[in-house]
Amino acid sequence: MRGRKKKYINHKKVEEYIRIGLSGREIAKLTDVSEFTIRKIFHALLQKREHENILALNEKKKKLLDKQFERAMEGSDIMLIWLGKNWLKQSDKIEENVRQKLEITKKEIK
């Protein structure tokens, strides 16, 4: 019994694909090699790139949050409201709570 015919994998090209941020699935399609094989052979490089992508995204999120906070401190009502809702779990659902209490009170009066 014979296995599948071995395919040539251009390591330099795959490494370049990883460097520019392509996923294992995307690389597999471009190289006509199974995703499993790409992930098996280039596991460490793919993991390193994924880690770098996460760090870069977190840095961008931090910069954005810093800018939002800065805008809020400059007096932006929109940013103050957004940060209050997201950081302090504030909400503007008070109206709904009051409405529900009024309905309960009306039922008790009847």
Secondary structure, 3 states (H helix, E strand, C coil): CCCCCCCCCCHHHHHHHHHCCCCHHHHHHHHCCCHHHHHHHCHHHHHHHHHHHHHHHHHHHHHHHHHHHHHHHCCCHHHHHHHHHHHCCCCCCHHHHHHHHHHHHHHHHC
